Amino acid sequence: MTMPTTHAFDTAISLSDNDNGHFAGHTTPEYANMVGPFGGVTAAAVVRAISRHPDRIGEPVALTVNYLAPVNDGTFDIAVRAARTNRTNQHWTAEVSQDHGPTTTATAVFGVRRDAWSDTELTMPDAPAPETLSHTTAPEMVPWMRNYDMHYVRGGLPAESEESASSTTTLWVRQRPSRVLDFPALTAISDVFYPRVFLRRGRMLPAGTISLTTYFHVDGAELAEQGTDYVLASAHAQRFARGYFDQTAQIWGRNGTLLATSHQIVYYKD
């Protein structure tokens, strides 16, 4: 009988509890980026650490991750602390560190959602079904992208020297092999886009996220409804200036539910 194997994503965010709010993890080659691990998997590990803390209440509402320095291959420590607990929301701080010092800091808000008036002003982008689009092969130098099944609607990986007037990328994406979407996985997908400056300039440049904020718009039950299906992810920049640009993004369920929005600031060299 074939025994089930652990998904590579779960291995990458696997943590051991060292008590007193400290969790130990280890980088994996499957989620390596050009320098250090994929930032999305580091953010997902922070969400996993807070979720496992015995004092945690509710589910993720907001997460801000600041990338101070690359995480080296090997072990890392995540220290999390509840800064304040209110009636329906809880504020957390987190720090990822290695022997050479802190590599990542984060703040998070977890909350207990309640029934209330709801509406979505944003409109989901028009897109053909993912099954009608070709799968994009990830570049060899970016191993983490091979863990995602990506079908670009527009703004795919740029061809060399083909500049674009628009920074918008829209794609259908899910984990590869497929895995039920949960909050750590949604956190990682919010950072699934290659740098917008690549698309505008038509080539790869030195670039990296400095700070990433993700807002979660669903509870666990709504998120579970997505199952292992594709989500539609769309991102664009608003300004490139003096070595920095911003990015805003939305993650939609195929059923039209806005799952998450994110904003980040990225440095680049041209």
C-alpha positions as CSV (number, residue, x, y, z in Angstrom):
1,M,0.0,0.0,0.0
2,T,1.3,3.5,-0.9
3,M,1.7,5.7,2.2
4,P,0.7,9.3,1.9
5,T,3.6,11.7,1.7
6,T,3.8,15.2,3.3
7,H,3.2,18.0,0.9
8,A,6.4,20.0,0.2
9,F,4.7,23.2,1.5
10,D,3.9,21.6,4.8
11,T,7.5,20.4,5.1
12,A,8.7,23.9,4.4
13,I,6.6,25.5,7.2
14,S,7.0,22.6,9.6
15,L,7.8,23.9,13.1
16,S,8.9,22.4,16.4
17,D,7.6,24.0,19.6
18,N,10.5,25.1,21.8
19,D,8.2,26.6,24.4
20,N,8.0,30.2,25.6
21,G,6.8,31.3,22.2
22,H,9.7,30.0,20.2
23,F,9.4,27.7,17.2
24,A,12.2,26.2,15.2
25,G,12.0,25.6,11.5
26,H,14.4,24.6,8.6
27,T,14.6,25.9,5.1
28,T,14.0,23.5,2.2
29,P,15.5,23.5,-1.3
30,E,12.1,23.2,-2.9
31,Y,11.2,26.7,-1.8
32,A,14.5,28.4,-2.5
33,N,14.5,31.7,-4.3
34,M,17.4,33.4,-6.1
35,V,18.6,34.7,-2.7
36,G,17.3,32.8,0.3
37,P,13.9,31.2,0.5
38,F,10.7,32.4,-1.2
39,G,9.4,35.3,0.9
40,G,5.9,33.9,0.8
41,V,6.9,30.7,2.6
42,T,8.7,32.7,5.3
43,A,5.5,34.7,5.8
44,A,3.5,31.5,5.9
45,A,5.8,30.1,8.6
46,V,5.0,33.1,10.7
47,V,1.3,32.5,10.4
48,R,1.8,28.9,11.2
49,A,3.8,29.8,14.4
50,I,1.2,32.2,15.7
51,S,-1.6,29.8,14.9
52,R,0.1,27.1,17.0
53,H,0.6,29.3,20.0
54,P,-1.6,28.2,22.9
55,D,-2.7,31.8,23.6
56,R,-3.9,32.5,20.1
57,I,-7.6,33.4,19.5
58,G,-9.4,33.7,16.2
59,E,-7.9,33.6,12.7
60,P,-5.6,35.8,10.6
61,V,-7.0,39.2,9.7
62,A,-3.8,41.1,8.8
63,L,-0.1,40.4,8.5
64,T,2.8,42.7,7.8
65,V,6.2,41.1,7.2
66,N,9.5,43.1,6.9
67,Y,12.4,41.3,5.2
68,L,15.6,42.6,6.9
69,A,18.0,40.1,5.4
70,P,18.0,36.8,3.5
71,V,17.3,33.7,5.5
72,N,20.4,31.4,5.1
73,D,19.9,27.7,4.3
74,G,19.5,25.8,7.6
75,T,17.6,26.3,10.8
76,F,15.8,29.4,12.0
77,D,13.9,30.5,15.1
78,I,10.5,32.2,15.1
79,A,9.7,34.1,18.3
80,V,6.1,35.2,18.6
81,R,4.4,37.2,21.4
82,A,0.8,38.4,21.9
83,A,1.2,42.1,22.5
84,R,-2.4,42.7,23.4
85,T,-5.6,40.7,23.5
86,N,-9.0,42.5,23.2
87,R,-12.5,41.1,23.1
88,T,-12.5,40.1,19.4
89,N,-8.9,40.8,18.1
90,Q,-5.4,40.0,19.2
91,H,-2.2,41.7,18.2
92,W,1.1,39.8,17.7
93,T,4.7,40.5,17.1
94,A,7.1,38.0,15.5
95,E,10.8,37.8,14.7
96,V,12.6,35.3,12.6
97,S,16.3,34.9,13.5
98,Q,19.4,32.8,12.8
99,D,22.9,32.8,14.3
100,H,23.8,36.0,12.4
101,G,20.8,37.9,13.9
102,P,17.2,38.8,12.9
103,T,16.2,38.2,9.3
104,T,12.5,39.0,9.4
105,T,10.1,40.9,11.7
106,A,6.4,40.8,11.6
107,T,3.2,42.0,13.2
108,A,-0.1,40.3,12.9
109,V,-3.8,40.7,13.9
110,F,-5.9,37.7,14.6
111,G,-9.6,38.1,15.2
112,V,-12.9,36.4,15.8
113,R,-15.2,37.3,13.0
114,R,-18.9,37.8,13.5
115,D,-22.0,38.1,11.3
116,A,-22.3,41.6,9.9
117,W,-23.3,43.5,6.8
118,S,-20.9,42.6,4.0
119,D,-20.2,43.8,0.5
120,T,-17.3,43.7,-2.1
121,E,-16.7,46.9,-4.1
122,L,-13.9,45.4,-6.2
123,T,-14.8,43.5,-9.4
124,M,-13.1,40.2,-10.1
125,P,-11.1,40.5,-13.3
126,D,-12.4,38.8,-16.4
127,A,-10.5,35.6,-17.1
128,P,-11.0,32.4,-19.2
129,A,-11.0,29.2,-17.2
130,P,-7.6,28.0,-16.1
131,E,-8.1,24.7,-17.9
132,T,-8.1,26.6,-21.2
133,L,-4.7,28.2,-20.6
134,S,-1.3,26.7,-20.9
135,H,0.8,26.0,-17.9
136,T,3.9,28.2,-17.4
137,T,7.2,26.5,-16.9
138,A,9.2,28.1,-14.1
139,P,12.8,29.3,-14.7
140,E,15.5,27.0,-13.3
141,M,17.0,29.7,-11.1
142,V,13.7,30.1,-9.2
143,P,12.9,26.6,-7.6
144,W,9.9,27.8,-5.5
145,M,7.9,28.5,-8.6
146,R,7.8,24.8,-9.5
147,N,5.6,24.3,-6.5
148,Y,2.8,26.2,-8.2
149,D,0.6,25.5,-11.2
150,M,0.4,28.8,-12.9
151,H,-1.7,29.7,-15.9
152,Y,-1.2,33.4,-16.9
153,V,-4.2,35.3,-18.3
154,R,-2.0,38.5,-18.9
155,G,1.4,39.8,-17.9
156,G,3.2,36.5,-18.0
157,L,6.9,36.1,-17.5
158,P,8.4,38.7,-19.9
159,A,10.4,37.8,-23.0
160,E,13.9,39.3,-23.0
161,S,14.0,43.0,-24.0
162,E,10.2,43.3,-24.5
163,E,9.2,46.2,-22.3
164,S,5.5,46.7,-21.3
165,A,3.5,49.8,-20.7
166,S,1.5,48.0,-18.0
167,S,2.7,46.3,-14.9
168,T,-0.5,44.2,-14.5
169,T,-0.2,40.5,-14.1
170,T,-3.3,38.2,-13.7
171,L,-3.0,34.4,-13.4
172,W,-4.8,31.4,-12.2
173,V,-2.6,29.6,-9.6
174,R,-2.8,26.7,-7.1
175,Q,-0.2,24.6,-5.3
176,R,1.5,21.8,-7.1
177,P,0.6,19.1,-6.4
178,S,-2.8,20.4,-5.4
179,R,-3.4,21.0,-1.7
180,V,-6.4,22.4,0.2
181,L,-6.1,26.2,0.6
182,D,-5.6,27.3,4.2
183,F,-4.3,30.5,5.8
184,P,-0.6,29.7,5.5
185,A,-1.0,28.7,1.8
186,L,-3.1,31.9,1.1
187,T,-0.4,33.9,2.8
188,A,2.3,32.5,0.4
189,I,0.1,33.0,-2.7
190,S,-0.2,36.7,-1.8
191,D,3.5,36.9,-2.7
192,V,3.4,34.6,-5.8
193,F,4.1,37.4,-8.3
194,Y,7.4,38.0,-9.9
195,P,8.6,41.7,-9.5
196,R,6.6,44.2,-11.5
197,V,9.7,45.9,-12.7
198,F,10.6,42.7,-14.7
199,L,7.5,43.2,-16.8
200,R,7.9,46.9,-17.3
201,R,11.6,46.7,-18.3
202,G,11.3,43.4,-20.1
203,R,14.1,41.7,-18.3
204,M,15.2,40.3,-14.9
205,L,16.8,42.9,-12.6
206,P,18.1,42.7,-9.0
207,A,14.9,43.2,-6.9
208,G,13.4,42.0,-3.6
209,T,10.5,42.7,-1.3
210,I,11.2,44.8,1.7
211,S,7.8,44.8,3.3
212,L,4.6,42.9,2.6
213,T,1.2,43.4,4.1
214,T,-1.7,40.9,3.5
215,Y,-5.3,41.4,4.6
216,F,-7.5,38.3,4.9
217,H,-11.1,38.8,4.0
218,V,-12.5,35.4,4.8
219,D,-12.8,33.1,7.8
220,G,-11.7,29.5,7.9
221,A,-15.1,28.2,6.7
222,E,-15.2,30.4,3.6
223,L,-11.6,29.6,2.8
224,A,-12.3,25.8,3.1
225,E,-14.9,26.2,0.4
226,Q,-12.1,26.8,-2.1
227,G,-10.8,23.3,-1.6
228,T,-7.9,22.5,-4.0
229,D,-9.2,24.7,-6.8
230,Y,-7.3,27.5,-8.6
231,V,-7.5,31.1,-7.3
232,L,-7.3,34.1,-9.6
233,A,-4.4,36.4,-8.6
234,S,-3.9,39.9,-10.0
235,A,-1.2,42.5,-9.2
236,H,0.0,45.8,-10.5
237,A,2.4,48.6,-9.4
238,Q,1.5,52.2,-9.1
239,R,4.8,54.0,-9.1
240,F,8.5,53.1,-9.8
241,A,10.8,55.8,-8.3
242,R,14.4,56.0,-7.2
243,G,14.9,52.3,-6.8
244,Y,11.6,51.4,-5.1
245,F,8.2,50.4,-6.4
246,D,4.9,49.4,-4.8
247,Q,2.6,46.5,-5.6
248,T,-1.0,45.9,-4.8
249,A,-2.7,42.6,-5.4
250,Q,-6.0,40.7,-5.0
251,I,-6.6,37.0,-4.6
252,W,-10.0,35.7,-5.8
253,G,-11.7,32.4,-5.4
254,R,-13.2,30.9,-8.6
255,N,-16.6,31.5,-7.1
256,G,-16.0,35.3,-7.0
257,T,-15.1,35.6,-3.3
258,L,-12.3,38.1,-2.6
259,L,-10.0,36.0,-0.3
260,A,-7.2,38.4,0.3
261,T,-5.6,41.7,-0.7
262,S,-1.9,42.6,-0.3
263,H,0.4,45.5,-0.6
264,Q,4.2,45.5,-0.7
265,I,7.2,47.8,-1.3
266,V,10.1,46.4,-3.4
267,Y,13.6,47.6,-4.1
268,Y,15.2,47.3,-7.5
269,K,18.4,48.2,-9.3
270,D,18.4,49.1,-13.0
